[in-house]
Amino acid sequence: MSEQLFPQTLDDAITLLAQHRDTARIINGGTDVRDVLPTLINISQIPGLDYIREEGDYIRLGARVTHAHVIASGALNRLAVPLVRACSMIDAVDAREHGTIAGNIASGLSTNLTVAALWSLGAEVKLKSTRGERSVTFSDFFKGVHKTTQAPDEMIVEIAFSKMSPKDKGTFVCTGWSPDERQPQVTCAVVLEFEDDEISNAWINLGGVAPTVVNAIEGEQALVGQWLSDAAINEAAELSMGAVVTNPDKSEIVRELVTKALAEIRDMPVP
């Protein structure tokens, strides 16, 4: 049975992590712990880590921000729509109320609901250890299935990402749930930037089709300069199938998800 330690400050948590290193794991709700380690460092009693903060063009989330915090945030409902929609799809009450965004990221799974959503918003993580702090973009942080660049003595202390502008619309969809793993097989986050009704930039991020989240680059490029007609949606969805690296049988799921996401965005009211 694991020993649980309850540090009262962030510095205490970082020190404990350095002391136990390969035999410890940071938890808050403990809803994303895959394996049992001798020591669990429970940060649920550390105050001030559940902040949702706007700073210029960015939003910053503390290490103890839960999915429920995200759903309840008025700012995030306006400025981070894909993330709010992803968190809203978590049905389990315990996971929604106690599971953190940081914990979701630390597990290193591209199919975790918040990962593709945050990726579409240009997210990065701040890692802290007794050796110092560093910020890492999602593309550099995730290295494969359950593989990240986070060292054993580092803790995710913050997630930062770009606000959606008044010109942006976005959404998140997923399908193909795997009952044995309790994970969606494919996730899809889309953010589109508009000039009037014409798309000036596009981000289509897919989880579960490669070892990490990928951009459907051909689908994105096909949308730029278009308005969301049925023809443009169908073309982008077809081209997005080319982003599937593993499990070719998921190509059709990708086409359906991208079609659904783009149709949702088309039906959204003008900001």
C-alpha positions in Angstrom: 0.0 0.0 0.0 1.3 3.4 -0.9 2.3 6.0 1.7 0.6 9.4 1.2 2.4 12.6 2.0 0.5 15.9 2.4 2.8 18.9 1.8 1.4 22.3 2.8 3.4 24.4 0.3 4.5 24.0 -3.3 8.1 24.1 -2.3 7.5 21.3 0.2 6.0 19.2 -2.6 8.9 19.9 -4.9 11.4 18.9 -2.1 9.5 15.7 -1.4 9.5 14.8 -5.1 13.2 15.3 -5.3 13.8 13.2 -2.2 11.6 10.3 -3.4 12.2 10.8 -7.2 11.6 7.5 -9.0 9.4 6.1 -6.2 6.8 8.9 -5.9 4.0 10.5 -7.9 2.1 13.8 -7.5 -1.6 13.4 -7.1 -4.6 15.7 -6.3 -7.7 13.6 -6.9 -5.8 10.5 -7.8 -8.2 9.7 -10.7 -5.5 9.3 -13.3 -2.9 7.1 -11.4 -2.1 4.1 -13.6 0.4 2.3 -11.4 1.0 2.1 -7.6 4.2 3.7 -6.4 5.5 3.5 -2.8 4.9 7.2 -2.2 2.0 9.4 -3.3 2.5 13.2 -2.8 -1.0 14.6 -2.4 -1.1 18.3 -3.1 -4.8 18.7 -2.3 -4.1 20.7 0.8 -1.8 23.3 -0.8 -3.6 26.6 -1.2 -3.4 28.9 -4.2 -2.9 26.2 -6.9 -6.5 26.3 -8.3 -6.2 29.6 -10.1 -7.6 30.4 -13.5 -5.8 33.6 -14.5 -5.9 35.9 -17.6 -2.6 37.5 -18.5 -2.6 39.5 -21.8 -3.3 37.1 -24.6 -2.9 34.0 -22.4 -4.7 32.0 -19.8 -2.9 30.3 -17.0 -4.2 27.3 -15.0 -2.7 26.2 -11.7 -1.8 22.6 -10.9 -5.0 22.0 -8.9 -7.5 23.3 -11.4 -10.1 20.5 -12.0 -12.4 19.7 -14.9 -15.2 21.1 -12.8 -13.3 24.4 -12.3 -12.9 24.7 -16.1 -16.6 24.0 -16.7 -17.7 26.6 -14.2 -15.4 29.4 -15.4 -17.1 32.1 -17.3 -13.8 33.3 -18.8 -13.0 29.8 -20.2 -16.5 29.4 -21.6 -15.7 32.5 -23.7 -12.0 32.1 -24.4 -11.3 28.3 -24.4 -14.4 26.6 -25.8 -12.7 23.4 -26.9 -11.3 22.8 -23.4 -14.7 23.5 -21.7 -16.4 21.1 -24.1 -13.8 18.4 -23.5 -14.1 18.7 -19.7 -17.9 18.6 -20.0 -17.7 15.1 -21.6 -16.3 13.6 -18.4 -19.3 11.8 -16.9 -17.7 10.3 -13.8 -18.4 12.7 -10.9 -15.2 11.9 -9.0 -13.1 12.5 -12.1 -14.9 15.7 -12.9 -14.7 17.1 -9.4 -11.3 16.0 -8.3 -9.3 15.1 -11.5 -7.0 17.9 -12.5 -6.0 19.2 -15.9 -2.3 18.8 -14.9 -2.9 15.2 -14.0 -4.7 14.5 -17.3 -1.6 15.9 -19.1 1.0 14.1 -16.9 -0.4 10.7 -17.9 1.0 11.2 -21.4 -2.0 9.9 -23.3 -3.1 11.7 -26.5 -6.6 10.4 -26.0 -7.1 12.1 -22.7 -9.9 14.5 -23.3 -8.2 17.8 -22.4 -5.0 17.1 -24.5 -6.2 17.7 -28.0 -8.3 20.6 -26.8 -5.4 22.3 -25.2 -3.1 21.5 -28.1 -5.5 23.4 -30.4 -5.0 26.5 -28.2 -1.2 26.4 -28.4 -0.7 25.1 -24.8 2.5 24.7 -22.9 3.4 23.4 -19.4 5.5 24.8 -16.7 7.6 22.2 -14.9 9.3 22.9 -11.6 11.9 20.9 -9.6 14.5 21.8 -7.0 16.8 22.4 -10.1 14.6 25.3 -11.3 11.7 25.9 -13.7 11.2 25.4 -17.4 8.3 25.8 -19.9 7.7 23.2 -22.6 5.3 23.4 -25.5 2.9 20.4 -25.9 4.7 19.3 -29.1 7.9 19.0 -27.2 6.3 17.6 -24.0 4.5 14.6 -25.5 6.9 12.0 -26.9 4.7 8.9 -27.3 2.1 6.7 -25.5 2.6 7.4 -21.8 5.9 9.1 -22.7 6.7 12.8 -21.9 9.8 14.9 -21.3 8.8 15.4 -17.6 11.6 14.2 -15.4 10.8 12.1 -12.2 11.6 15.1 -10.0 9.5 17.6 -11.9 6.0 18.7 -11.2 3.6 20.3 -13.6 2.8 23.6 -11.8 1.0 25.5 -14.5 -0.6 25.1 -18.0 -0.7 28.2 -20.2 -2.4 28.7 -23.6 -3.7 31.4 -25.9 -7.1 32.9 -25.5 -9.5 32.5 -28.4 -10.0 36.0 -30.0 -13.4 37.4 -31.1 -12.5 36.2 -34.6 -12.2 32.6 -33.4 -14.7 29.7 -33.1 -13.8 26.3 -31.8 -15.2 23.0 -30.5 -14.2 19.5 -29.4 -15.7 16.1 -30.3 -14.8 12.5 -29.6 -16.1 9.1 -30.4 -15.2 5.4 -30.3 -15.0 4.9 -26.6 -13.1 1.8 -25.5 -15.0 0.4 -22.4 -11.9 -1.6 -21.2 -9.6 1.4 -21.1 -12.4 4.0 -20.4 -10.8 6.2 -23.0 -12.1 7.6 -26.3 -10.3 6.0 -29.2 -10.2 9.3 -31.2 -10.5 12.9 -30.1 -10.8 16.0 -32.3 -10.4 19.7 -31.4 -10.9 22.4 -34.0 -10.3 26.2 -33.8 -11.0 28.4 -36.8 -10.1 32.1 -37.2 -12.5 34.1 -39.4 -12.3 37.3 -41.4 -16.0 38.0 -41.9 -17.3 34.6 -43.1 -14.0 33.5 -44.6 -11.6 31.3 -42.7 -8.2 32.9 -42.3 -6.5 30.2 -40.2 -7.4 26.7 -39.1 -6.2 24.2 -36.5 -7.5 20.6 -36.5 -5.9 18.5 -33.8 -6.5 14.7 -33.5 -5.7 12.4 -30.6 -5.6 8.6 -30.8 -4.5 8.4 -34.4 -0.7 8.6 -33.7 1.5 8.2 -30.7 0.8 11.8 -29.8 -1.7 14.4 -30.9 -1.3 15.5 -34.6 -2.4 18.3 -36.8 -4.5 17.4 -39.8 -2.4 19.7 -41.9 -4.0 19.0 -45.3 -7.4 19.5 -43.9 -6.4 22.8 -42.2 -4.9 24.1 -45.5 -8.0 23.2 -47.4 -10.1 25.4 -45.2 -8.1 28.6 -45.4 -9.8 31.1 -47.7 -13.0 29.1 -47.7 -16.4 29.6 -46.0 -18.0 26.7 -44.3 -20.0 25.3 -47.1 -20.9 21.6 -47.2 -18.3 21.1 -50.0 -15.6 22.8 -47.9 -16.4 20.7 -44.9 -16.5 17.5 -46.8 -13.1 18.2 -48.5 -11.4 19.1 -45.2 -12.8 16.0 -43.5 -11.6 13.8 -46.3 -8.1 15.3 -46.3 -7.9 15.0 -42.5 -8.0 11.3 -42.9 -4.4 11.5 -44.1 -3.3 12.4 -40.6 -4.0 8.9 -39.3 -0.6 7.2 -38.6 -1.6 4.2 -36.5 -4.7 2.1 -36.8 -5.9 2.9 -40.4 -9.4 1.7 -39.4 -9.7 5.0 -37.5 -9.6 7.0 -40.8 -13.4 6.9 -41.2 -13.8 8.0 -37.5 -11.6 11.0 -38.2 -13.7 11.9 -41.3 -16.9 11.8 -39.2 -15.4 13.7 -36.3 -14.0 16.5 -38.4 -17.3 16.8 -40.3 -19.2 17.0 -37.1 -16.9 19.6 -35.6 -16.9 21.9 -38.6 -20.7 21.6 -38.9 -21.0 22.6 -35.2 -18.8 25.6 -35.7 -20.8 26.7 -38.8 -24.0 26.6 -36.7 -22.5 28.7 -33.9 -23.9 32.2 -33.5 -21.7 35.1 -34.6 -19.6 36.2 -31.6 
